[in-house]
Amino acid sequence: MRPSIYIARGLSLATLLMALGVSASLDDPEIVIETTFPESNPFGHVVNGERNQIFLVVENRSDKNVTLQSVAGSFHHPETGTLIKNTSSLTYGFPLLEGSKLQIPYSFYSEFKPGDLRLNLWLEHTVDDDKYRVTAYDSVVTIVEPEPSWLDFKLLSTYLVVFAALAGVSYAAYNAYIPLQKPKRKRPTQVSAPVGTVTASGSGGYQEEWIPEHHLKKTKGKKTKPDNAVVSEESSSEANGTEGKRTRKGKKH
């Protein structure tokens, strides 16, 4: 057989398969999905370590009732389309009547390096016993890190651990390279012995060691009468007085 015959048969088979696919797609219920991010995330960023939420508004434009089974997704390389990681799958089981709309939330988590990735989300629904898949979102998103907060307990604990480690290292280096100065000992003050009280005797005695030497020399140079001389003079004067009285009495006649 000629090669042209094989080529003709192959083309006819491909045309038949394409026709079957088009007819199958025409038989699928028309489900339209509009995906939006929350108002708090107007740029559609995906934050690492946090729950990222997205809303799917599903509209049933077919003449059949469908059941919304689940929503799932995956991250891909933005240029090559290589699969990086699948997201979590959430099951709903909500019925959606013909000509009606329903908004369903979808949440997922991200743990990637900051940058751009392609996010692909799809919705699976059933009509009777037939299952269908509809693309809900297919676009490039930006992966970002969460904004630091001073009220974050993990961040505060990390700061405390780092500060304690730095304080310990600084203290060890200070003790190792800076010599400690020995404290100066205070000399005890010598307390002089208490001086005894000086009492003057009734006889007029005094202690010469407390009198300066020049005063002692002056007092020693002066002549003083002894006490017994004073007493003898007083007694002699008294005797002379009595004798005078006696002589006067003898002159009376």
C-alpha positions as CSV (number, residue, x, y, z in Angstrom):
1,M,0.0,0.0,0.0
2,R,1.1,3.5,-0.7
3,P,2.1,5.8,2.2
4,S,-0.4,8.3,1.1
5,I,-3.2,5.9,2.0
6,Y,-1.9,5.6,5.7
7,I,-1.7,9.3,5.9
8,A,-5.2,9.7,4.7
9,R,-6.5,7.2,7.2
10,G,-4.7,8.9,10.0
11,L,-6.1,12.2,9.2
12,S,-9.6,10.9,9.0
13,L,-9.2,9.2,12.5
14,A,-7.9,12.5,14.0
15,T,-10.8,14.3,12.5
16,L,-13.2,11.8,14.0
17,L,-11.7,12.1,17.5
18,M,-11.8,15.9,17.3
19,A,-15.5,15.7,16.4
20,L,-16.2,13.4,19.3
21,G,-14.4,15.8,21.7
22,V,-16.3,18.8,20.4
23,S,-19.6,17.0,20.8
24,A,-18.7,15.9,24.3
25,S,-17.7,19.5,25.3
26,L,-21.0,20.7,23.8
27,D,-22.9,18.3,26.1
28,D,-21.1,19.6,29.3
29,P,-23.3,21.8,31.4
30,E,-22.4,25.5,31.1
31,I,-20.8,26.5,34.4
32,V,-19.2,30.0,34.6
33,I,-16.9,30.8,37.5
34,E,-15.7,34.3,38.5
35,T,-12.8,34.3,41.0
36,T,-12.0,37.3,43.3
37,F,-9.6,38.0,46.2
38,P,-10.9,39.7,49.4
39,E,-10.9,43.5,49.7
40,S,-8.0,43.3,52.1
41,N,-5.9,41.8,49.4
42,P,-6.6,44.0,46.3
43,F,-3.3,42.9,44.5
44,G,-4.0,39.2,44.8
45,H,-0.8,38.5,46.8
46,V,-0.2,35.0,48.3
47,V,1.3,35.4,51.8
48,N,3.6,32.7,53.1
49,G,2.6,31.1,56.4
50,E,-0.9,32.5,56.4
51,R,-4.3,31.3,55.3
52,N,-4.9,32.8,51.9
53,Q,-8.6,33.1,50.9
54,I,-10.2,33.4,47.5
55,F,-13.9,33.5,46.6
56,L,-15.5,31.6,43.7
57,V,-18.8,32.9,42.3
58,V,-20.3,29.9,40.4
59,E,-23.1,30.4,38.0
60,N,-25.1,27.5,36.5
61,R,-26.2,28.6,33.0
62,S,-27.3,25.1,31.9
63,D,-30.8,23.6,32.1
64,K,-29.7,21.0,34.6
65,N,-29.1,21.0,38.3
66,V,-25.5,20.4,39.3
67,T,-23.8,19.6,42.6
68,L,-20.6,21.4,43.5
69,Q,-18.3,18.7,44.8
70,S,-14.8,20.1,45.5
71,V,-12.2,22.8,44.7
72,A,-8.5,22.1,44.4
73,G,-5.5,23.7,42.8
74,S,-1.8,23.6,42.1
75,F,1.3,25.9,41.7
76,H,3.3,25.8,38.5
77,H,6.4,27.5,37.2
78,P,5.4,30.7,35.5
79,E,7.4,30.1,32.3
80,T,7.7,26.3,31.9
81,G,4.5,25.3,33.5
82,T,6.2,22.7,35.6
83,L,4.2,21.4,38.6
84,I,5.7,22.6,41.9
85,K,3.1,21.6,44.5
86,N,-0.6,20.9,44.7
87,T,-2.8,22.8,47.1
88,S,-5.4,21.4,49.5
89,S,-8.7,20.1,48.2
90,L,-11.9,21.3,49.9
91,T,-15.1,19.3,49.6
92,Y,-18.5,21.1,49.5
93,G,-21.4,19.0,48.2
94,F,-23.6,22.1,47.5
95,P,-26.4,21.7,45.0
96,L,-26.7,24.5,42.4
97,L,-30.0,24.8,40.6
98,E,-30.2,25.8,36.9
99,G,-29.9,29.5,36.3
100,S,-28.6,30.3,39.9
101,K,-25.4,31.6,41.4
102,L,-23.5,30.6,44.5
103,Q,-20.4,32.1,46.1
104,I,-18.1,29.6,47.8
105,P,-14.8,30.4,49.7
106,Y,-11.6,28.5,49.1
107,S,-8.5,28.7,51.4
108,F,-5.0,27.5,50.9
109,Y,-1.5,27.9,52.4
110,S,1.8,28.8,50.8
111,E,5.4,28.0,51.8
112,F,7.4,29.2,48.8
113,K,10.2,31.6,48.1
114,P,9.1,35.1,47.4
115,G,8.5,35.5,43.7
116,D,6.0,34.8,40.9
117,L,4.2,31.5,40.4
118,R,1.2,30.4,38.3
119,L,-1.8,29.4,40.4
120,N,-4.3,27.0,38.8
121,L,-7.7,26.3,40.5
122,W,-10.4,24.1,39.3
123,L,-14.0,23.1,40.4
124,E,-15.4,19.6,40.1
125,H,-19.1,19.2,39.9
126,T,-21.5,16.4,39.0
127,V,-24.7,16.1,37.0
128,D,-26.5,12.8,37.9
129,D,-23.6,10.3,37.8
130,D,-21.3,12.3,35.5
131,K,-18.4,14.2,36.9
132,Y,-17.0,17.4,35.2
133,R,-14.1,19.7,35.9
134,V,-14.1,23.5,35.2
135,T,-11.1,25.8,35.5
136,A,-11.8,28.4,38.1
137,Y,-8.6,30.4,38.1
138,D,-5.4,30.3,36.1
139,S,-3.0,33.3,36.5
140,V,0.3,34.3,37.8
141,V,0.4,35.4,41.5
142,T,3.1,37.0,43.6
143,I,4.4,35.2,46.7
144,V,5.3,37.6,49.6
145,E,6.4,37.3,53.2
146,P,4.1,38.4,56.0
147,E,4.6,41.9,57.3
148,P,6.4,42.0,60.7
149,S,4.4,42.9,63.7
150,W,5.6,43.9,67.2
151,L,2.8,41.9,68.7
152,D,3.9,38.6,67.2
153,F,4.7,36.2,70.0
154,K,7.1,34.2,67.9
155,L,9.0,37.3,66.8
156,L,9.2,38.6,70.3
157,S,10.5,35.3,71.6
158,T,13.1,35.3,68.9
159,Y,14.2,38.8,69.8
160,L,14.5,37.8,73.5
161,V,16.6,34.7,72.7
162,V,19.0,36.7,70.4
163,F,19.3,39.5,73.0
164,A,20.1,37.0,75.8
165,A,22.7,35.3,73.6
166,L,24.4,38.6,72.8
167,A,24.4,39.6,76.4
168,G,26.0,36.3,77.5
169,V,28.7,36.6,74.8
170,S,29.4,40.3,75.7
171,Y,29.7,39.4,79.4
172,A,32.1,36.5,78.7
173,A,34.3,38.8,76.4
174,Y,34.3,41.5,79.1
175,N,35.5,39.1,81.8
176,A,38.1,37.6,79.4
177,Y,39.8,40.7,78.0
178,I,39.2,43.4,80.6
179,P,41.0,42.8,83.9
180,L,39.0,43.4,87.0
181,Q,40.2,46.1,89.3
182,K,40.7,45.0,92.9
183,P,38.7,47.1,95.3
184,K,40.7,49.3,97.6
185,R,40.7,48.4,101.2
186,K,39.8,51.1,103.6
187,R,42.2,51.6,106.4
188,P,40.6,51.4,109.8
189,T,40.6,54.6,111.7
190,Q,42.6,54.5,115.0
191,V,40.4,55.5,117.9
192,S,42.4,57.3,120.6
193,A,42.0,56.1,124.1
194,P,39.5,58.2,126.1
195,V,41.0,60.8,128.3
196,G,40.0,60.6,131.9
197,T,38.1,63.5,133.4
198,V,40.1,66.0,135.3
199,T,38.7,66.8,138.7
200,A,39.9,69.6,140.9
201,S,40.6,68.6,144.5
202,G,39.1,70.6,147.3
203,S,42.5,71.6,148.6
204,G,43.2,73.5,145.4
205,G,45.6,70.8,143.9
206,Y,46.1,70.5,140.2
207,Q,47.8,68.3,137.7
208,E,50.9,69.9,136.3
209,E,51.1,67.8,133.2
210,W,48.1,69.7,131.7
211,I,49.7,73.1,132.2
212,P,52.1,74.6,129.7
213,E,55.8,74.8,130.7
214,H,56.1,78.6,130.5
215,H,53.2,79.0,132.9
216,L,54.8,76.5,135.3
217,K,58.1,78.5,135.2
218,K,56.3,81.8,136.1
219,T,54.5,80.2,139.1
220,K,57.6,78.6,140.4
221,G,59.6,81.9,140.3
222,K,57.1,83.6,142.6
223,K,57.6,83.1,146.4
224,T,54.5,81.9,148.2
225,K,53.9,81.6,151.9
226,P,53.2,78.3,153.3
227,D,49.9,77.5,154.8
228,N,51.4,77.1,158.3
229,A,52.9,80.6,158.2
230,V,49.6,82.1,157.5
231,V,48.0,80.1,160.3
232,S,50.8,81.3,162.7
233,E,50.4,84.9,161.7
234,E,46.7,84.7,162.3
235,S,47.2,83.2,165.8
236,S,49.8,85.8,166.7
237,S,47.5,88.6,165.7
238,E,44.7,87.1,167.8
239,A,47.1,86.9,170.8
240,N,48.1,90.5,170.5
241,G,44.5,91.6,170.4
242,T,43.7,89.8,173.6
243,E,46.7,91.3,175.4
244,G,45.7,94.8,174.4
245,K,42.3,94.3,175.8
246,R,43.7,93.1,179.1
247,T,45.9,96.1,179.5
248,R,43.1,98.5,178.8
249,K,41.0,96.9,181.5
250,G,43.7,97.3,184.1
251,K,43.8,101.1,183.9
252,K,40.4,101.5,185.5
253,H,40.5,102.6,189.2
